[in-house]
Amino acid sequence: IQNNLTGAIDSTNSDARGLGRWTYCIINGRKNHKLVIITAYRLSHDSIPGDDTIYAQQYRLLRKQQIDHPKPKKIFDVDLCKLLGQWFHKQYDILLMMDANTNTNDVSLQRIINSAKLYDILGATHGYHSPPTYIRGTKTIDYLFGTERVLQVVKNGGIRPFNADILSDHRALWIDLDMSRILDQTSHPLHLRE
């Protein structure tokens, strides 16, 4: 967050369990309207052998929190659904940027999306035939999800080629939002076309 939006920051925070699963920023708009921007990393598997994996790290930290036989991926899903649901019920707009490590056919990912009535922004904008977003993968696993009002103020967006902007084994996803419109609740809501 930079330039004139820095003065609109309400709060920043991260995963309450301290696992590094997500961070977020809440931005104030007019008439107590809020926009939440959240970045999240969802584990790719339910278990991965090896002490140096992210799964093993989260498993150990959850055990320290007195959770017997934790399932980090399932706990991620439950915790994120709860958080998104709270924001949705407060009528906050939400932009969720996530390495989901699965595609939208995954029932668990669908629960996350449905917990706050989120849309696949790039899919809705450009069609649902996105290229693989992981260099050794065959499917889209990285997403920008948003509430209806976020989707309505997308001016442009896309998926960059591998290593075009950043050196990574994932593609860079981007959108350009009309921030003055999303933060101004006095504008009339648009309705999505079916």
Sequence and secondary structure as in RCSB ss.txt:
>XXXX:A:sequence
IQNNLTGAIDSTNSDARGLGRWTYCIINGRKNHKLVIITAYRLSHDSIPGDDTIYAQQYRLLRKQQIDHPKPKKI
FDVDLCKLLGQWFHKQYDILLMMDANTNTNDVSLQRIINSAKLYDILGATHGYHSPPTYIRGTKTIDYLFGTERV
LQVVKNGGIRPFNADILSDHRALWIDLDMSRILDQTSHPLHLRE
>XXXX:A:secstr
  GGGGGGEEEEEE TTSS SEEEEEEE GGG EEEEEEEE  S S   STTSHHHHHHHHHHHTT SS  HHHH
HHHHHHHHHHHHHHTT EEEEEEE SS TT HHHHHHHHHTT EEHHHHHH S    SBTT SS  EEEEE HHH
HHTEEEEEE  TTSSS SSB  EEEEE HHHHT TTS       
